[in-house]
Amino acid sequence: MIELLPWDTEFFGFRVGRLHADALTHLVASEARQWCRSHQVSCLYFLGSTNSPETPEGFRCVDERATYAWESRSSEEISPSVRPFETEDLEELEAIARRSHRDTRFYADPLFDRKRCDELYATWIRRSCEGWADAVFVCFDENRTAGYITCRANSIGLVAVAECAQGRGFGRQLVRAAQRYFWTKGVARVEVVTQGRNHAARRLYERCGFREKSTQRWYHLHV
């Protein structure tokens, strides 16, 4: 089954869809290419197993998706450097977002415009702050915005620390704030997704008690 993605289509300016299939076989790939041509879909996403022996012609593996899980329990108090989002934070959060997610699959695909990818994450954090997320926490370095983390339902969404503030524990403070939030809300199990190539993020989650649950691969097909 191929699902058309209206938001991605409008944002990137070309028709985008997502393929849902058990495996990316050559037959599935051939039928997907034909469907995309018939329906004028320019880009198709597919999320599949890491066990696929080969990648069918036309599909590009652009990312490994690592999912981590944490069994909720009482955690330490939120650092004084972290507080909930306030409206005046938004402009600086958007600026951080434009520079902080370049390990993601859209940047790994050379056919996506880099400036649009920057704006994708600026839009994502803005919408999160406007209510798409249930909670957004912001950390500060001497009154200067240093990073953010978003929480929705039972998962962590976007996490970023400004380049000038990296390596100083702000990422851990943000994750701990999210863990504290989920625990107080009675969420039993929390998940977070990151890129396989983002080794720093993976180490951070493991240090905070998350354990790897699964790995998958994102593929893109451009028609």
Contacts in CASP RR format, 6 or more apart in sequence:
PFRMAT RR
TARGET T0000
AUTHOR 0000-0000-0000
METHOD contacts of the structure
MODEL  1
MIELLPWDTEFFGFRVGRLHADALTHLVASEARQWCRSHQVSCLYFLGST
NSPETPEGFRCVDERATYAWESRSSEEISPSVRPFETEDLEELEAIARRS
HRDTRFYADPLFDRKRCDELYATWIRRSCEGWADAVFVCFDENRTAGYIT
CRANSIGLVAVAECAQGRGFGRQLVRAAQRYFWTKGVARVEVVTQGRNHA
ARRLYERCGFREKSTQRWYHLHV
1 19 0 8 1.000
1 20 0 8 1.000
1 21 0 8 1.000
2 17 0 8 1.000
2 18 0 8 1.000
2 19 0 8 1.000
2 20 0 8 1.000
2 32 0 8 1.000
2 35 0 8 1.000
2 36 0 8 1.000
2 39 0 8 1.000
2 41 0 8 1.000
2 44 0 8 1.000
3 17 0 8 1.000
3 18 0 8 1.000
3 20 0 8 1.000
4 15 0 8 1.000
4 16 0 8 1.000
4 17 0 8 1.000
4 39 0 8 1.000
4 41 0 8 1.000
5 16 0 8 1.000
5 17 0 8 1.000
5 18 0 8 1.000
5 45 0 8 1.000
8 16 0 8 1.000
8 17 0 8 1.000
9 15 0 8 1.000
9 16 0 8 1.000
9 17 0 8 1.000
11 116 0 8 1.000
11 120 0 8 1.000
11 123 0 8 1.000
12 43 0 8 1.000
12 112 0 8 1.000
12 113 0 8 1.000
12 116 0 8 1.000
14 42 0 8 1.000
14 43 0 8 1.000
15 39 0 8 1.000
15 40 0 8 1.000
15 41 0 8 1.000
15 42 0 8 1.000
15 43 0 8 1.000
16 41 0 8 1.000
16 42 0 8 1.000
16 43 0 8 1.000
16 44 0 8 1.000
16 45 0 8 1.000
17 36 0 8 1.000
17 41 0 8 1.000
17 43 0 8 1.000
17 44 0 8 1.000
17 45 0 8 1.000
18 44 0 8 1.000
18 45 0 8 1.000
18 46 0 8 1.000
18 47 0 8 1.000
19 28 0 8 1.000
19 32 0 8 1.000
19 44 0 8 1.000
19 45 0 8 1.000
19 46 0 8 1.000
19 221 0 8 1.000
21 28 0 8 1.000
21 32 0 8 1.000
21 46 0 8 1.000
23 48 0 8 1.000
23 49 0 8 1.000
23 52 0 8 1.000
24 46 0 8 1.000
24 48 0 8 1.000
24 52 0 8 1.000
24 55 0 8 1.000
24 56 0 8 1.000
24 59 0 8 1.000
24 219 0 8 1.000
25 56 0 8 1.000
26 56 0 8 1.000
26 57 0 8 1.000
28 56 0 8 1.000
29 56 0 8 1.000
29 57 0 8 1.000
29 58 0 8 1.000
29 59 0 8 1.000
29 221 0 8 1.000
30 56 0 8 1.000
32 44 0 8 1.000
32 46 0 8 1.000
32 221 0 8 1.000
33 58 0 8 1.000
33 221 0 8 1.000
33 223 0 8 1.000
35 41 0 8 1.000
36 42 0 8 1.000
36 44 0 8 1.000
36 221 0 8 1.000
36 223 0 8 1.000
37 223 0 8 1.000
41 223 0 8 1.000
42 222 0 8 1.000
42 223 0 8 1.000
43 111 0 8 1.000
43 220 0 8 1.000
43 221 0 8 1.000
43 222 0 8 1.000
43 223 0 8 1.000
44 220 0 8 1.000
44 221 0 8 1.000
44 223 0 8 1.000
45 218 0 8 1.000
45 219 0 8 1.000
45 220 0 8 1.000
46 59 0 8 1.000
46 218 0 8 1.000
46 219 0 8 1.000
46 220 0 8 1.000
46 221 0 8 1.000
47 65 0 8 1.000
47 216 0 8 1.000
47 217 0 8 1.000
47 218 0 8 1.000
47 219 0 8 1.000
48 216 0 8 1.000
48 217 0 8 1.000
48 218 0 8 1.000
48 219 0 8 1.000
49 216 0 8 1.000
49 217 0 8 1.000
50 64 0 8 1.000
50 215 0 8 1.000
50 216 0 8 1.000
50 217 0 8 1.000
52 217 0 8 1.000
55 61 0 8 1.000
55 219 0 8 1.000
58 221 0 8 1.000
58 222 0 8 1.000
59 219 0 8 1.000
59 220 0 8 1.000
59 221 0 8 1.000
60 109 0 8 1.000
60 219 0 8 1.000
60 220 0 8 1.000
60 221 0 8 1.000
60 222 0 8 1.000
61 217 0 8 1.000
61 218 0 8 1.000
61 219 0 8 1.000
62 105 0 8 1.000
62 108 0 8 1.000
62 109 0 8 1.000
62 218 0 8 1.000
62 219 0 8 1.000
62 220 0 8 1.000
63 104 0 8 1.000
63 105 0 8 1.000
63 108 0 8 1.000
63 195 0 8 1.000
63 196 0 8 1.000
63 197 0 8 1.000
63 217 0 8 1.000
63 218 0 8 1.000
64 195 0 8 1.000
64 196 0 8 1.000
64 197 0 8 1.000
64 215 0 8 1.000
64 216 0 8 1.000
64 217 0 8 1.000
64 218 0 8 1.000
65 193 0 8 1.000
65 195 0 8 1.000
65 196 0 8 1.000
65 215 0 8 1.000
65 216 0 8 1.000
65 217 0 8 1.000
65 218 0 8 1.000
66 193 0 8 1.000
66 194 0 8 1.000
66 195 0 8 1.000
66 196 0 8 1.000
66 202 0 8 1.000
66 212 0 8 1.000
66 214 0 8 1.000
66 215 0 8 1.000
67 191 0 8 1.000
67 192 0 8 1.000
67 193 0 8 1.000
67 212 0 8 1.000
67 213 0 8 1.000
67 214 0 8 1.000
67 215 0 8 1.000
67 216 0 8 1.000
68 191 0 8 1.000
68 192 0 8 1.000
68 193 0 8 1.000
68 194 0 8 1.000
68 202 0 8 1.000
68 205 0 8 1.000
68 206 0 8 1.000
68 210 0 8 1.000
68 211 0 8 1.000
68 212 0 8 1.000
68 213 0 8 1.000
69 189 0 8 1.000
69 190 0 8 1.000
69 191 0 8 1.000
69 210 0 8 1.000
69 211 0 8 1.000
69 213 0 8 1.000
70 179 0 8 1.000
70 189 0 8 1.000
70 190 0 8 1.000
70 191 0 8 1.000
70 192 0 8 1.000
70 205 0 8 1.000
70 208 0 8 1.000
70 209 0 8 1.000
70 210 0 8 1.000
70 211 0 8 1.000
71 188 0 8 1.000
71 189 0 8 1.000
72 179 0 8 1.000
72 182 0 8 1.000
72 183 0 8 1.000
72 186 0 8 1.000
72 187 0 8 1.000
72 188 0 8 1.000
72 189 0 8 1.000
72 190 0 8 1.000
73 183 0 8 1.000
74 183 0 8 1.000
75 176 0 8 1.000
75 179 0 8 1.000
75 180 0 8 1.000
75 183 0 8 1.000
76 176 0 8 1.000
76 180 0 8 1.000
77 180 0 8 1.000
78 137 0 8 1.000
78 173 0 8 1.000
78 176 0 8 1.000
78 177 0 8 1.000
78 180 0 8 1.000
79 139 0 8 1.000
79 173 0 8 1.000
79 176 0 8 1.000
79 177 0 8 1.000
81 139 0 8 1.000
81 140 0 8 1.000
81 141 0 8 1.000
81 146 0 8 1.000
81 170 0 8 1.000
81 173 0 8 1.000
82 137 0 8 1.000
82 138 0 8 1.000
82 139 0 8 1.000
82 140 0 8 1.000
82 173 0 8 1.000
82 174 0 8 1.000
82 177 0 8 1.000
83 137 0 8 1.000
83 138 0 8 1.000
83 140 0 8 1.000
84 135 0 8 1.000
84 136 0 8 1.000
84 137 0 8 1.000
84 138 0 8 1.000
85 93 0 8 1.000
85 129 0 8 1.000
85 135 0 8 1.000
85 136 0 8 1.000
85 137 0 8 1.000
85 138 0 8 1.000
85 148 0 8 1.000
86 138 0 8 1.000
87 129 0 8 1.000
89 129 0 8 1.000
89 138 0 8 1.000
89 145 0 8 1.000
89 148 0 8 1.000
90 126 0 8 1.000
90 129 0 8 1.000
92 145 0 8 1.000
93 125 0 8 1.000
93 126 0 8 1.000
93 129 0 8 1.000
93 138 0 8 1.000
93 145 0 8 1.000
93 147 0 8 1.000
93 148 0 8 1.000
94 122 0 8 1.000
94 125 0 8 1.000
94 126 0 8 1.000
95 122 0 8 1.000
96 125 0 8 1.000
96 145 0 8 1.000
96 147 0 8 1.000
96 148 0 8 1.000
96 160 0 8 1.000
96 161 0 8 1.000
96 162 0 8 1.000
97 118 0 8 1.000
97 121 0 8 1.000
97 122 0 8 1.000
97 124 0 8 1.000
97 125 0 8 1.000
97 148 0 8 1.000
97 158 0 8 1.000
97 160 0 8 1.000
98 118 0 8 1.000
98 119 0 8 1.000
98 121 0 8 1.000
98 122 0 8 1.000
99 118 0 8 1.000
99 162 0 8 1.000
99 163 0 8 1.000
100 121 0 8 1.000
100 160 0 8 1.000
100 161 0 8 1.000
100 162 0 8 1.000
100 163 0 8 1.000
101 107 0 8 1.000
101 117 0 8 1.000
101 121 0 8 1.000
101 158 0 8 1.000
101 160 0 8 1.000
102 117 0 8 1.000
103 195 0 8 1.000
103 197 0 8 1.000
103 198 0 8 1.000
103 201 0 8 1.000
104 117 0 8 1.000
104 121 0 8 1.000
104 195 0 8 1.000
105 195 0 8 1.000
105 218 0 8 1.000
105 220 0 8 1.000
106 112 0 8 1.000
106 117 0 8 1.000
106 120 0 8 1.000
107 114 0 8 1.000
107 117 0 8 1.000
109 220 0 8 1.000
111 220 0 8 1.000
111 222 0 8 1.000
121 158 0 8 1.000
124 158 0 8 1.000
125 136 0 8 1.000
125 148 0 8 1.000
125 150 0 8 1.000
125 158 0 8 1.000
125 160 0 8 1.000
128 136 0 8 1.000
128 150 0 8 1.000
128 152 0 8 1.000
128 157 0 8 1.000
128 158 0 8 1.000
129 136 0 8 1.000
132 152 0 8 1.000
133 150 0 8 1.000
133 151 0 8 1.000
133 152 0 8 1.000
133 157 0 8 1.000
134 151 0 8 1.000
134 152 0 8 1.000
134 153 0 8 1.000
135 150 0 8 1.000
135 151 0 8 1.000
135 178 0 8 1.000
135 181 0 8 1.000
136 148 0 8 1.000
136 149 0 8 1.000
136 150 0 8 1.000
136 151 0 8 1.000
137 148 0 8 1.000
137 149 0 8 1.000
137 151 0 8 1.000
137 174 0 8 1.000
137 177 0 8 1.000
137 178 0 8 1.000
137 181 0 8 1.000
138 145 0 8 1.000
138 147 0 8 1.000
138 148 0 8 1.000
139 145 0 8 1.000
139 146 0 8 1.000
139 147 0 8 1.000
139 148 0 8 1.000
139 161 0 8 1.000
139 165 0 8 1.000
139 170 0 8 1.000
139 171 0 8 1.000
139 173 0 8 1.000
139 174 0 8 1.000
139 177 0 8 1.000
140 146 0 8 1.000
141 164 0 8 1.000
141 165 0 8 1.000
141 168 0 8 1.000
141 170 0 8 1.000
144 165 0 8 1.000
145 162 0 8 1.000
146 161 0 8 1.000
146 162 0 8 1.000
146 164 0 8 1.000
146 165 0 8 1.000
146 170 0 8 1.000
147 160 0 8 1.000
147 161 0 8 1.000
147 162 0 8 1.000
147 165 0 8 1.000
147 170 0 8 1.000
147 171 0 8 1.000
147 174 0 8 1.000
148 158 0 8 1.000
148 159 0 8 1.000
148 160 0 8 1.000
148 174 0 8 1.000
149 156 0 8 1.000
149 157 0 8 1.000
149 158 0 8 1.000
149 159 0 8 1.000
149 171 0 8 1.000
149 174 0 8 1.000
149 175 0 8 1.000
149 177 0 8 1.000
149 178 0 8 1.000
150 156 0 8 1.000
150 157 0 8 1.000
150 158 0 8 1.000
150 159 0 8 1.000
151 157 0 8 1.000
151 178 0 8 1.000
151 181 0 8 1.000
151 182 0 8 1.000
154 182 0 8 1.000
154 187 0 8 1.000
154 188 0 8 1.000
154 189 0 8 1.000
154 190 0 8 1.000
154 191 0 8 1.000
155 190 0 8 1.000
155 191 0 8 1.000
155 192 0 8 1.000
155 193 0 8 1.000
156 175 0 8 1.000
156 178 0 8 1.000
156 190 0 8 1.000
156 191 0 8 1.000
156 192 0 8 1.000
157 192 0 8 1.000
157 193 0 8 1.000
159 171 0 8 1.000
159 174 0 8 1.000
159 175 0 8 1.000
159 192 0 8 1.000
159 201 0 8 1.000
161 167 0 8 1.000
161 170 0 8 1.000
161 171 0 8 1.000
161 174 0 8 1.000
171 204 0 8 1.000
172 204 0 8 1.000
172 207 0 8 1.000
172 208 0 8 1.000
175 204 0 8 1.000
175 205 0 8 1.000
175 208 0 8 1.000
176 208 0 8 1.000
178 190 0 8 1.000
179 190 0 8 1.000
179 208 0 8 1.000
182 190 0 8 1.000
190 210 0 8 1.000
191 213 0 8 1.000
192 205 0 8 1.000
192 210 0 8 1.000
194 201 0 8 1.000
194 202 0 8 1.000
194 205 0 8 1.000
195 201 0 8 1.000
196 202 0 8 1.000
196 215 0 8 1.000
202 212 0 8 1.000
206 212 0 8 1.000
END
